[in-house]
Amino acid sequence: MSHFKPTSKITGNQVDWSDPRLEALLRKSEDWKLDNRGAFAEQQVHVHIGWGAGAPRKATLVWESDRVMVLATQFLIPQGEHVRVDRLYGDGMRTVWAVVADGREGFREEDKENGVYVHWLHMS
């Protein structure tokens, strides 16, 4: 008995990108500023910037998946910078190394008022 499953057939549906209804829908989403916050319990962490043993800086972990973290800080971390993120985890501390994939000033009103930057980290 074979466990091979044939791949599903491609339906051949074509998208008409010039359809006015689709263009109108896409225009509505042009100004969306998504940053993965709000569906995750925020956690205070410490960030060490670079490979050295510099002083840790406070940050907030606002979202996490298997290989990605989103941090909110009150300072900009350059894209491509290596960082170490330390956080309390149970009875000890969990340390993760990551690289800053992207960072920018926060778009939310409270971000602007508090000088918040949002950073996407890819964990090593």
N, C-alpha and C positions, 0 to 999 in steps of 0.2 A: 504494500500500500504506500503510495507516495504522499508526502506532506507538502508537495509543491503546490502553491496557489498561483494561478495566473494573475498577472497584474490587471487591474481594471481598465476597461477601455476608456479612452479619452472621448468625451462627448462631442467635442467639436464646437461647443458654444463659443461664439465670437462676441467680443465686447466692442461696441461702437463708442469709442472714446469721444467722438464729436457729438454724441447725442446730447441735446440741450438739457434734458433732465439729469443726466449723469454729470454734466459740467456744473449745473446748479448745485447738485449735492456736494461735489468736490469743493466748490467755492466756499460752502458753509464750513468746511473743516480746515480751510487754509490758515486761520488764525488760532487754531487750537494750540495750547501750550501744555502738553502732557509731561509730567515729571514723576509719575509712579508714586505719588504720595496720597495718603488718605485711606488705603486699604491694608495698612501694615501698622502694627503697634511700634511707635518710635522708641528708640533706645539710645541712651547716651553712650558714646564711645570715645576713645582717645586715638588720635591719628599721629603717626610718626612719619614725617615727610622725608623722602630720600632713603638711601641705604645706611646712612649714619645713625648714630644713637642720639639724635637731637631730642630736645624736650618735646613731650607730647602736647598736642593741641586738642581742645574739646571740639566734638562734632556730634551730629545726631544721625544715626542710621534710620532712614525713613522708608527703605524698601530693600528686600533681598530675595534673590532666587538662587539656584544652584551655583552659578558662576558670576553673578552680577550683584553689586551693592550700589545703592544710591545714598549719598551722604549730603546733609545740609551743613554748611559751615558759615562762619562769618569772615572767611578769608578765601582767596582764590588759590586753588592748587593747579599748577600748569598741566596741560594735556601731556601725556606720556610719562609723567612723574611716577616713580615707584613709591608706594606708601605701605605702612603697616598699620592695621586697624586692630586695636585691643578692645575687648568688651567683656564684661562680667558674664559668666555662663555657668549657672549652677553654683557649685562651691568654688570654682576657680575662674580663670580668665581664658578666653579663646583669642588666639592671635591669627590673623589672616593677612597674607601679602597680596597686593593688588597693584594694578597699573591704572592711572586715570585715563579713561577712554574719551571723556568729554566733561566739560564744566562751563558753567555760565552763571550770570546773575539770575536770581529767582524772579519769576514773572508775577507772582502773587503780590497783592497789595501789602500784606504783612511781611513778605520777603523784602520788598523795597524799603519799608519802614525800618526793618531791623538789619539791613545790609547782608542778607542771606545769599549764599552761592549754593548751587546744586551741582553735584559731581557724580558721574557714572563711573564706577570702578569695575574692571574685569579682574576677578580673583585668579591668582596663580595656581 
